[in-house]
Amino acid sequence: MFLNKFRNYFFLIPLTILCFHITAQENISGSFYKHFTGNLDTTMKITMDLFSQNGKVSGFYYYYFPEPDNEDFYHYGKTIPIQGNIYDNYIVLNEYSNLESSFKGTFDSENGITGVWEKEKKDESIPFDISENYENGSLSFTCYTKFDQRVLSVEGGNENESPKAKINLYLLHPNLTKGNPLKDTLDRIITQFLINKSELINSPELLLENITFDFFDSYYKATEGIEDLSSTASFNWGKNITMDICHNENNIVSIKVEKYAFTGGAHGISMTEFVVCDLNLRKRLELNDIFKEGARENLDALLDKKLRRLNGITPEEKLNEAGFFVDKMEATENFYINKDGIGFFYNIYHIAPYSSGTTELLVPFREIKDLFRSDHPISWIRK
Protein backbone atom coordinates (compact mmCIF):
# COMPACT_ATOMS: atom_id res chain seq x y z
CA MET A 1 0.00 0.00 0.00
CA PHE A 2 2.90 2.29 0.71
CA LEU A 3 4.05 2.05 -2.89
CA ASN A 4 0.72 3.46 -4.08
CA LYS A 5 1.59 6.73 -2.41
CA PHE A 6 4.19 7.38 -5.11
CA ARG A 7 3.46 8.64 -8.58
CA ASN A 8 5.62 7.64 -11.55
CA TYR A 9 7.36 10.12 -13.78
CA PHE A 10 9.67 9.83 -16.76
CA PHE A 11 10.59 13.49 -16.60
CA LEU A 12 13.93 14.46 -15.13
CA ILE A 13 14.66 18.15 -15.16
CA PRO A 14 18.13 19.44 -15.74
CA LEU A 15 19.72 20.61 -12.53
CA THR A 16 22.30 23.39 -12.48
CA ILE A 17 24.99 22.81 -9.89
CA LEU A 18 26.31 25.92 -8.12
CA CYS A 19 28.88 25.27 -5.47
CA PHE A 20 32.00 27.40 -5.41
CA HIS A 21 32.41 31.07 -6.38
CA ILE A 22 35.76 32.24 -7.67
CA THR A 23 35.14 35.98 -7.94
CA ALA A 24 34.61 38.55 -5.23
CA GLN A 25 31.52 39.99 -6.88
CA GLU A 26 28.90 37.93 -5.06
CA ASN A 27 28.72 35.73 -2.01
CA ILE A 28 26.90 32.48 -2.72
CA SER A 29 27.71 30.66 0.48
CA GLY A 30 25.25 27.87 1.14
CA SER A 31 25.36 26.58 -2.43
CA PHE A 32 26.12 22.90 -2.89
CA TYR A 33 25.61 19.64 -4.71
CA LYS A 34 25.10 16.61 -2.46
CA HIS A 35 24.31 12.98 -3.21
CA PHE A 36 22.29 11.36 -0.41
CA THR A 37 21.21 7.80 0.33
CA GLY A 38 19.15 6.44 3.21
CA ASN A 39 15.83 5.06 4.33
CA LEU A 40 12.20 5.91 3.65
CA ASP A 41 9.88 4.28 6.19
CA THR A 42 11.20 0.95 7.48
CA THR A 43 11.22 -1.04 4.25
CA MET A 44 12.28 1.37 1.49
CA LYS A 45 15.62 2.74 0.38
CA ILE A 46 15.92 6.22 -1.10
CA THR A 47 18.47 8.14 -3.16
CA MET A 48 18.24 11.93 -3.35
CA ASP A 49 20.41 14.42 -5.23
CA LEU A 50 20.08 18.03 -4.07
CA PHE A 51 21.36 21.27 -5.59
CA SER A 52 21.19 24.47 -3.54
CA GLN A 53 21.88 28.12 -4.30
CA ASN A 54 21.21 30.81 -1.71
CA GLY A 55 18.56 28.75 0.04
CA LYS A 56 16.74 27.66 -3.12
CA VAL A 57 16.89 23.90 -3.64
CA SER A 58 16.12 21.63 -6.57
CA GLY A 59 16.85 18.00 -7.23
CA PHE A 60 15.33 14.58 -7.67
CA TYR A 61 14.83 11.36 -5.77
CA TYR A 62 13.93 7.77 -6.40
CA TYR A 63 13.04 4.94 -4.06
CA TYR A 64 13.74 1.23 -4.26
CA PHE A 65 12.96 -1.93 -2.35
CA PRO A 66 14.24 -5.52 -2.42
CA GLU A 67 12.42 -8.23 -4.29
CA PRO A 68 10.71 -10.65 -1.88
CA ASP A 69 13.05 -13.53 -1.01
CA ASN A 70 15.84 -11.91 -3.06
CA GLU A 71 17.77 -9.21 -1.22
CA ASP A 72 20.27 -8.93 -4.08
CA PHE A 73 17.77 -7.45 -6.56
CA TYR A 74 15.81 -4.22 -6.15
CA HIS A 75 12.71 -2.76 -7.75
CA TYR A 76 13.03 0.97 -8.49
CA GLY A 77 10.45 3.72 -8.59
CA LYS A 78 10.56 6.46 -11.21
CA THR A 79 12.73 9.55 -10.93
CA ILE A 80 10.72 12.33 -9.26
CA PRO A 81 11.85 15.99 -9.46
CA ILE A 82 11.63 18.13 -6.31
CA GLN A 83 12.12 21.77 -5.33
CA GLY A 84 12.09 23.79 -2.15
CA ASN A 85 13.95 25.99 0.31
CA ILE A 86 16.41 25.85 3.18
CA TYR A 87 15.75 27.92 6.30
CA ASP A 88 18.87 27.85 8.48
CA ASN A 89 19.22 24.08 8.98
CA TYR A 90 15.57 23.24 8.11
CA ILE A 91 14.62 22.08 4.60
CA VAL A 92 11.25 21.76 2.84
CA LEU A 93 10.99 19.98 -0.53
CA ASN A 94 7.92 19.52 -2.73
CA GLU A 95 7.35 17.39 -5.80
CA TYR A 96 7.05 19.54 -8.92
CA SER A 97 3.70 18.15 -10.04
CA ASN A 98 2.23 17.67 -6.58
CA LEU A 99 3.02 20.50 -4.17
CA GLU A 100 1.17 18.77 -1.34
CA SER A 101 3.69 15.93 -1.44
CA SER A 102 6.60 17.11 0.66
CA PHE A 103 9.78 16.23 2.53
CA LYS A 104 10.40 18.23 5.70
CA GLY A 105 13.60 17.71 7.60
CA THR A 106 16.57 19.05 9.52
CA PHE A 107 20.26 18.96 8.61
CA ASP A 108 22.52 17.37 11.19
CA SER A 109 26.25 17.80 11.82
CA GLU A 110 27.09 14.67 9.77
CA ASN A 111 25.75 16.05 6.46
CA GLY A 112 22.53 14.14 6.86
CA ILE A 113 18.84 15.07 6.83
CA THR A 114 16.20 13.56 9.11
CA GLY A 115 12.49 14.27 8.84
CA VAL A 116 9.15 13.12 7.46
CA TRP A 117 7.53 12.67 4.06
CA GLU A 118 3.81 13.05 3.39
CA LYS A 119 1.80 12.87 0.20
CA GLU A 120 -1.01 15.09 1.48
CA LYS A 121 -1.50 16.96 4.73
CA LYS A 122 -4.22 14.55 5.79
CA ASP A 123 -1.98 11.50 5.26
CA GLU A 124 0.13 9.89 7.92
CA SER A 125 3.72 11.17 7.91
CA ILE A 126 6.41 8.71 6.84
CA PRO A 127 9.86 9.05 8.46
CA PHE A 128 13.02 9.35 6.36
CA ASP A 129 16.71 9.76 7.07
CA ILE A 130 19.44 10.30 4.48
CA SER A 131 23.18 10.91 4.61
CA GLU A 132 25.65 12.29 2.10
CA ASN A 133 27.24 9.23 0.53
CA TYR A 134 29.52 8.54 -2.44
CA GLU A 135 30.34 4.93 -1.67
CA ASN A 136 27.77 3.13 -3.81
CA GLY A 137 29.46 3.71 -7.14
CA SER A 138 29.00 7.49 -6.98
CA LEU A 139 31.36 10.32 -7.82
CA SER A 140 31.81 13.57 -5.91
CA PHE A 141 32.34 16.88 -7.71
CA THR A 142 33.53 20.38 -7.01
CA CYS A 143 31.75 23.23 -8.75
CA TYR A 144 33.43 26.43 -9.84
CA THR A 145 31.39 29.46 -10.90
CA LYS A 146 32.10 32.86 -12.35
CA PHE A 147 29.70 35.73 -12.98
CA ASP A 148 30.72 38.98 -14.68
CA GLN A 149 29.46 41.71 -17.00
CA ARG A 150 30.77 44.65 -19.01
CA VAL A 151 28.85 47.81 -19.91
CA LEU A 152 29.44 49.83 -23.09
CA SER A 153 29.26 53.50 -22.19
CA VAL A 154 26.82 55.52 -24.25
CA GLU A 155 27.55 59.24 -24.25
CA GLY A 156 24.84 61.07 -22.37
CA GLY A 157 22.98 57.83 -21.72
CA ASN A 158 21.89 55.98 -18.62
CA GLU A 159 24.31 53.19 -17.70
CA ASN A 160 21.39 50.92 -16.82
CA GLU A 161 20.13 51.29 -20.37
CA SER A 162 23.54 50.86 -22.01
CA PRO A 163 24.45 47.72 -23.98
CA LYS A 164 25.92 44.97 -21.81
CA ALA A 165 27.73 41.70 -22.13
CA LYS A 166 27.06 39.15 -19.39
CA ILE A 167 28.70 35.82 -18.72
CA ASN A 168 27.61 33.10 -16.26
CA LEU A 169 29.81 30.03 -15.92
CA TYR A 170 29.18 26.89 -13.87
CA LEU A 171 31.84 24.22 -14.11
CA LEU A 172 31.39 20.80 -12.53
CA HIS A 173 34.73 19.07 -12.03
CA PRO A 174 35.11 15.47 -10.77
CA ASN A 175 37.17 14.84 -7.65
CA LEU A 176 39.55 12.41 -9.33
CA THR A 177 43.30 12.22 -8.93
CA LYS A 178 45.65 13.62 -11.55
CA GLY A 179 46.43 10.98 -14.16
CA ASN A 180 43.17 9.07 -13.65
CA PRO A 181 42.06 7.97 -17.16
CA LEU A 182 38.46 9.00 -16.50
CA LYS A 183 39.48 12.48 -15.33
CA ASP A 184 41.65 12.93 -18.41
CA THR A 185 38.82 11.78 -20.66
CA LEU A 186 36.28 14.10 -19.03
CA ASP A 187 38.69 17.04 -19.13
CA ARG A 188 39.29 16.59 -22.84
CA ILE A 189 35.58 16.16 -23.65
CA ILE A 190 34.58 19.20 -21.61
CA THR A 191 37.27 21.50 -23.01
CA GLN A 192 36.62 20.39 -26.59
CA PHE A 193 32.95 21.24 -26.15
CA LEU A 194 33.50 24.53 -24.31
CA ILE A 195 36.55 26.04 -26.03
CA ASN A 196 36.98 23.86 -29.14
CA LYS A 197 40.31 22.65 -27.83
CA SER A 198 40.92 19.29 -26.18
CA GLU A 199 43.16 19.67 -23.15
CA LEU A 200 43.55 18.68 -19.50
CA ILE A 201 42.07 20.93 -16.82
CA ASN A 202 44.89 21.63 -14.39
CA SER A 203 43.15 24.68 -12.95
CA PRO A 204 39.34 25.01 -13.23
CA GLU A 205 39.61 28.61 -12.02
CA LEU A 206 42.05 29.49 -14.80
CA LEU A 207 39.85 27.81 -17.41
CA LEU A 208 36.90 29.98 -16.40
CA GLU A 209 39.09 33.09 -16.35
CA ASN A 210 40.27 32.35 -19.90
CA ILE A 211 36.74 31.74 -21.17
CA THR A 212 35.67 35.04 -19.62
CA PHE A 213 38.61 36.97 -21.08
CA ASP A 214 38.01 35.60 -24.59
CA PHE A 215 34.29 36.46 -24.39
CA PHE A 216 34.79 40.08 -23.40
CA ASP A 217 37.71 40.48 -25.79
CA SER A 218 35.45 39.38 -28.67
CA TYR A 219 32.73 41.74 -27.43
CA TYR A 220 34.99 44.78 -27.42
CA LYS A 221 36.44 43.96 -30.82
CA ALA A 222 32.95 43.48 -32.33
CA THR A 223 31.76 46.91 -31.06
CA GLU A 224 34.99 48.85 -31.54
CA GLY A 225 34.57 51.91 -33.74
CA ILE A 226 30.76 51.80 -33.81
CA GLU A 227 29.56 55.34 -33.11
CA ASP A 228 25.85 54.66 -32.61
CA LEU A 229 25.21 52.11 -29.85
CA SER A 230 21.66 53.27 -29.21
CA SER A 231 20.19 50.03 -30.57
CA THR A 232 20.82 48.32 -27.25
CA ALA A 233 19.39 44.93 -28.11
CA SER A 234 21.76 44.51 -31.03
CA PHE A 235 24.78 44.94 -28.76
CA ASN A 236 23.64 42.93 -25.75
CA TRP A 237 25.70 39.77 -25.60
CA GLY A 238 25.29 36.82 -23.29
CA LYS A 239 27.10 33.56 -22.59
CA ASN A 240 26.05 30.80 -20.21
CA ILE A 241 27.66 27.48 -19.40
CA THR A 242 26.05 24.98 -17.03
CA MET A 243 26.84 21.44 -15.98
CA ASP A 244 24.30 19.10 -14.40
CA ILE A 245 24.07 15.52 -13.19
CA CYS A 246 21.30 13.22 -14.41
CA HIS A 247 22.44 10.12 -12.52
CA ASN A 248 25.21 9.35 -10.03
CA GLU A 249 25.11 5.82 -8.61
CA ASN A 250 25.88 2.16 -9.34
CA ASN A 251 29.12 3.15 -11.10
CA ILE A 252 27.23 5.07 -13.78
CA VAL A 253 27.48 8.87 -13.85
CA SER A 254 25.55 10.90 -16.43
CA ILE A 255 26.77 14.47 -16.88
CA LYS A 256 25.07 17.18 -18.90
CA VAL A 257 27.11 20.08 -20.31
CA GLU A 258 25.20 22.96 -21.86
CA LYS A 259 26.36 26.19 -23.43
CA TYR A 260 24.35 29.14 -24.72
CA ALA A 261 25.56 32.22 -26.58
CA PHE A 262 23.80 35.33 -27.85
CA THR A 263 25.77 37.81 -29.94
CA GLY A 264 22.94 39.76 -31.52
CA GLY A 265 20.51 38.67 -34.17
CA ALA A 266 17.15 36.97 -33.89
CA HIS A 267 18.08 34.47 -31.20
CA GLY A 268 20.89 32.81 -29.33
CA ILE A 269 22.19 29.31 -29.87
CA SER A 270 22.21 26.48 -27.32
CA MET A 271 24.18 23.24 -27.51
CA THR A 272 24.03 20.29 -25.12
CA GLU A 273 26.46 17.41 -24.70
CA PHE A 274 25.81 14.39 -22.49
CA VAL A 275 28.65 12.27 -21.14
CA VAL A 276 27.96 8.87 -19.54
CA CYS A 277 30.83 7.47 -17.49
CA ASP A 278 31.50 3.94 -16.31
CA LEU A 279 33.42 4.28 -13.04
CA ASN A 280 34.48 0.64 -13.09
CA LEU A 281 36.01 0.86 -16.56
CA ARG A 282 37.05 4.50 -16.03
CA LYS A 283 35.82 5.46 -19.48
CA ARG A 284 33.07 7.20 -21.39
CA LEU A 285 30.36 4.77 -22.47
CA GLU A 286 29.27 4.45 -26.07
CA LEU A 287 26.18 2.73 -27.41
CA ASN A 288 28.27 -0.28 -28.48
CA ASP A 289 29.17 -0.79 -24.81
CA ILE A 290 25.49 -1.23 -24.01
CA PHE A 291 23.74 -2.70 -27.05
CA LYS A 292 24.61 -6.02 -28.62
CA GLU A 293 25.76 -6.35 -32.20
CA GLY A 294 22.92 -6.00 -34.68
CA ALA A 295 20.60 -4.25 -32.19
CA ARG A 296 20.92 -0.77 -33.62
CA GLU A 297 18.34 -1.37 -36.36
CA ASN A 298 15.71 -2.31 -33.75
CA LEU A 299 16.72 0.65 -31.57
CA ASP A 300 16.43 3.04 -34.50
CA ALA A 301 12.99 1.68 -35.35
CA LEU A 302 11.85 2.20 -31.75
CA LEU A 303 13.11 5.80 -31.75
CA ASP A 304 11.38 6.39 -35.07
CA LYS A 305 8.05 5.28 -33.58
CA LYS A 306 8.53 7.51 -30.54
CA LEU A 307 9.42 10.51 -32.69
CA ARG A 308 6.34 9.99 -34.86
CA ARG A 309 4.07 9.58 -31.85
CA LEU A 310 5.52 12.71 -30.23
CA ASN A 311 4.92 14.80 -33.37
CA GLY A 312 1.73 13.22 -34.68
CA ILE A 313 3.37 11.79 -37.80
CA THR A 314 1.77 8.74 -39.39
CA PRO A 315 3.85 5.62 -40.21
CA GLU A 316 3.32 6.26 -43.92
CA GLU A 317 4.50 9.88 -43.87
CA LYS A 318 8.16 10.59 -44.59
CA LEU A 319 10.04 12.45 -41.87
CA ASN A 320 11.61 14.93 -44.28
CA GLU A 321 8.14 15.77 -45.59
CA ALA A 322 7.05 16.50 -42.02
CA GLY A 323 9.72 19.17 -41.55
CA PHE A 324 12.69 17.11 -40.36
CA PHE A 325 16.14 17.12 -41.92
CA VAL A 326 16.36 13.32 -41.95
CA ASP A 327 14.36 10.63 -43.67
CA LYS A 328 15.43 7.95 -41.22
CA MET A 329 15.74 8.14 -37.44
CA GLU A 330 19.03 6.95 -35.95
CA ALA A 331 20.22 6.64 -32.36
CA THR A 332 22.68 9.35 -31.36
CA GLU A 333 25.78 8.98 -29.21
CA ASN A 334 24.55 12.09 -27.39
CA PHE A 335 22.65 10.11 -24.74
CA TYR A 336 22.23 9.90 -20.98
CA ILE A 337 21.29 7.16 -18.54
CA ASN A 338 19.13 7.58 -15.46
CA LYS A 339 17.16 5.20 -13.27
CA ASP A 340 14.28 5.16 -15.75
CA GLY A 341 15.98 4.43 -19.04
CA ILE A 342 18.20 5.88 -21.75
CA GLY A 343 17.54 9.35 -23.12
CA PHE A 344 18.61 10.32 -26.65
CA PHE A 345 19.15 14.05 -27.18
CA TYR A 346 19.23 15.84 -30.54
CA ASN A 347 20.38 19.45 -30.57
CA ILE A 348 18.85 22.19 -32.67
CA TYR A 349 19.66 21.70 -36.37
CA HIS A 350 20.66 18.05 -35.80
CA ILE A 351 17.46 16.52 -37.13
CA ALA A 352 15.11 19.52 -37.25
CA PRO A 353 15.15 23.32 -37.78
CA TYR A 354 15.49 25.90 -35.02
CA SER A 355 11.75 26.45 -34.88
CA SER A 356 11.27 22.82 -33.84
CA GLY A 357 13.66 23.11 -30.91
CA THR A 358 15.60 20.20 -29.48
CA THR A 359 14.35 16.62 -29.54
CA GLU A 360 14.64 14.35 -26.50
CA LEU A 361 13.44 10.75 -26.53
CA LEU A 362 13.56 8.76 -23.28
CA VAL A 363 13.28 5.01 -23.76
CA PRO A 364 12.37 3.01 -20.62
CA PHE A 365 14.62 0.04 -19.88
CA ARG A 366 11.72 -2.40 -20.20
CA GLU A 367 11.45 -1.53 -23.92
CA ILE A 368 15.11 -2.08 -24.77
CA LYS A 369 16.70 -4.43 -22.25
CA ASP A 370 16.40 -7.35 -24.68
CA LEU A 371 18.72 -5.41 -26.99
CA PHE A 372 21.47 -5.13 -24.37
CA ARG A 373 24.76 -6.96 -24.38
CA SER A 374 25.05 -9.72 -21.79
CA ASP A 375 27.82 -7.74 -20.10
CA HIS A 376 26.07 -4.36 -20.19
CA PRO A 377 26.99 -1.99 -17.32
CA ILE A 378 23.50 -1.08 -16.08
CA SER A 379 23.53 -3.17 -12.94
CA TRP A 380 20.11 -2.26 -11.50
CA ILE A 381 18.09 -4.04 -14.19
CA ARG A 382 17.95 -7.75 -14.83
CA LYS A 383 20.49 -9.00 -17.37
N, C-alpha and C positions, 0 to 999 in steps of 0.2 A: 504493500500500500504506500510505503514511503516513496517508492520510485515514481508513483503517479503524481507526486507533487512537483516533479520536474517537467519542464517543457523542452522539446528538442528543437535545435536550431542548426542550420548549416552555415549561418552567417558568422564570419569572424572578422571584426573590424580591424583595420590597421591601427597599430598603437605606437605613437611616437614616444621615444624614450629620451627623457631629459634628466641628466644626472649630475654633470660637472661643468661649471662655468669657467671659462678661461679668460674672460675679460673683466675689467673692473666696472663695467657699465651698469650691471644689474645683479642683485643678489638673489639667487634662486635656491637658497638653502631649503632643504626639505624635499628636493626632487630626487627621485630614485627609480630604479628598476629592481624588483625583487621576485624571485621564483620561490613559491611556497608549496609545501606539501603537508598533509595532516589528515585529520579525521572529521567526518560529518556524521553526526549521530554515533551510534555504537557499532554499526556494521559497514559503513561506507568509508571509502578513501576519497580525498579531494586534492586536486592540484589547482593552484591559483597563481596567475602572473599579474602583478600590479605595477602600474606606472604612475608616478605622482609628480606634479609640478605645482608648487606654491599652494598645496592643500587640495588641489583638484586631482582626482584619481580616476583612472580608467584601467581596463584590463579584461580578463576572461577567466573562466574556471570550467573545469569538467570533473565529474565524479566517476567513480568506478567501484566495482564490488566483485568479490571472487565468485566463480562458478560453484554451485553446490557440489561438494565432494571433490573439488579440484582447486586447491588453493594456489596453484601455479598459473591459472588462467583467469583473466579478469574481463568482465563486461564493462564497457565504457558508455557513459552518457555523451550527449552532443556538447560541443563547445558553446558556452553561453557568455556573451559579452556583458560587462558590468561597468558602472560608473558611480562616482560618489565624491565624498569629501573627507578630509582629515581635520579634526578639531583637537589641537594639542596631541594627545596620544589616543584619541577616540576616533574610530573610522566607521562610516556608514556607506554601504554599497548597495545599489539597486540594479536589477536586471534592466537592460535597455527597453525591452518590449513589455515589461511588467513591473512598473515602479513600486507596486505593493510588495513584490518579492525582494527581500533585503537581507543583507548581512550587517550585523551591528556588533562591533567588537572593540577591544582595547589592545594596544601594543604593549608588549612586555620588554624587559631588559635584554632578552635573548633573541631579539628580532622575530618574535612570534606574535600572533594575534589570537585572542580567545574571545568568544562571544556566542551569539545565537543567530540562526537563520530562520526566517519565516516567510511563507508564500504570501499570506494575507494576514492582516492584523488580527483577525478572528481565529487564525490557526494556532495550534500549539507550537511554541518555539522549539527549534532543534539545535542542540549545542554543536559548536565546531571549535576546533583548535588547529592552527597551522603554524609551521615554523619555516624560516628561510632555509632552503636546502638545495644543494647542487650535487648531491651524491648519486642520485638515480639517473646517471647518464645525462646530466645537465651541464650547461656551460655558463659561467659567470662572465659579465661584461662590465667595462667601464665606459661611461658616456662622456663625451667632450662636446661642449656647445660654444658657439660664438654668435653674437648678435651685433650688428653694426649698421650704420647708415651714413650717407653723404648727401649734402644739400647743395644744389647749384644756386648760387646767389643770382637773383634777378634784380637789376637796378630799380630802386624805388618800389620794390614789391615786398609783400609779406613773406617772411621765411617759411611760415606754415603752409603757404600756398605755392612755394617754389618746388621745382622738380626735385625728386629724390631718388636715390638708389639704396635699396635695403637688401641686406643679406642675413639669412638665418640658417645656421649650420648645426646639425645634430649628428655626431659621429659615434657609432656604437663599435667598441673595439674589444675583441675577446681577450680574456685574461689567460693567455697562453705564453709559454716561455719562448724566448728568442730561439729560432732554429726549428721550432715545431713545424712539421710539414703543413698542418692545417692552418696555422697562423700565416705562414708564407703564402699559401694558396688564397686565403681570404684577403690578405693585404693586396695581392696582385689583382684580384677580381675587383675589389672596391676601388682601388686607384685607377684602374683601367676605365671603370664606369664613370668615376667622378671627374678625372682630369685627363682622360684619354692617354694615360701613360701607366704602364704596369710596373710597379715598384713596391718595395717593402716599406712599411710604415714604422720607422724608428721613433718618430715623435708625432703623435696625433695632434698635439698643439701646433706644431710647425706646419703640418699639412693643412690645418684649417686657416692658419695665418696666410699661407701661400695662396689658397683658394680665394681668400678675401682680398688680398693684394691684387691678384690678377683680375678679379671682378671689377674693382673700382678703377684700376688702371684702364681697362677696356671702356668703362663708362666715361672717364674723362677724355679719352682719345676720341670717342664717338661724338662728344658734344663740343669738342674744342673748336673754336672759331665760329660757332653759330651765334649770331647776334640776337636773334629773336627766340627766346626760350619760353614765350608766353603760353605756348600750347603744352601745358604741363603734362597731360596724359602721354604725349608722344615721347617725353623724356623721363618718365618714371620707369625705372628698371627694378627688377626684383629677382632674387635667387634664393631658393630653398633646397636644403638637403635634409632628408630624414632617414632614419634607420629604425626598423621595427622588428619584433620577434613574433612569428606566427606559432611556433612550437619549440619547446626546449625541454625534452625529456626522452628517456629510453634511447639515449645515444643518437638521437636525431634532432638537429637544430635547424629550423627554417628561419632565414633572415631576409627581410625585405629592405631594399635600398631604393630610395626614390629621390629624383631630382626634378626641380621645376625652374624654369627661367622665363622671364619676360623682359624683352628689350625693345618694346614698342610694337606697333602693329595691331592686328585684330585680336590676338590672344597669345598667351604664353604656351610653352610646350612642356609636357611632363613625360618622364620616362621612368619605368620601374623595372628593377632587376631582382629576381629571387635567387637565393643561394641556399641549397639544402646540403647540410654537412653530416657525414657519418663520423661520429667521434671515435668509434672503434677502429675504422680504417684510416681515420685522419685525412679525409679527402672530401671533395665535393661530389655529390651523387649526380649521376646522369640517368636518363630513362633506361638505358641498357643495364644498369645496375639493379633495376627493379623489375623490369618486364622481361619475360623469356623471349627467346628468339622466335620470330614469326608472329608476335603478339601485336605489333604496331598497327597492322591493318585493322584488327578488331577494335583497338583503342581509337584509331582515327574515325572509324564508323560510329562508335559510341559518341565521340565529341561532335561529330556531324549532326547526329540526332538531337543532342542537347542544344546545339547552336540553332538549329531549325525551330525547335520547340520554344526557345527563348525569344526568337524574333518572328514567330508566326509564319515560317516558311514551309511550304508543303514539300513532301519528298520528291515530287516531280520537278519542282522549280530549281533552276540552277542558281548557285550562290552568287555568281558574278552578275546575274540578272536581277538579283535582289539588293544590289548595292555594295557587295563585298568585292575585295580585290582578288579573291581566290575562287577557283571553281571546285576545289577539293579541300576539305578540312584535314589538317595534320596536327599531331601533338607537338607542342613546343617544349624546348628544353628550359624555358622560363616558367618553372613550376615550383610549387611549395607543397609541403606535407604538414597536415595537422592531425588531430585525433580523429577527425571525421572522414578524411579522404585525401585525395591529391587534387590541387587546384592548378589549372593551366591558365596562364595570364598572357594576353596579347595586347601590346601597347598600341597606342594610336598610330595609324598608318601601316600597322603590320598586316592586318587582314581587312581593315575597313577604314573609311575616311575619317577625318577629324570630327565631323558632325555626329558620327556614330559612337564616339568615345572609345574607351577600352573595352575589351571583352574578357570576362573571367568565368571559367567553367569549372565548378567543383564536382568531382566525381567521387561518390561515396565508395569506401573500400568494398562493400558488399557487391558492387557492380563490376569490379575489376580484379578482385583477388585471384580469380581463376587464371588471370593472365600473368601473374607474378612468377618470377623465378623461384625455384625451391629454396634458394639461399637468399631471398630478399631480406632487406634490413629492417623491415617494419615489424618489430617484435610483438606488438600488442594485438595483432590479429592472427588468426589461425593460419598456419602455413599448409 
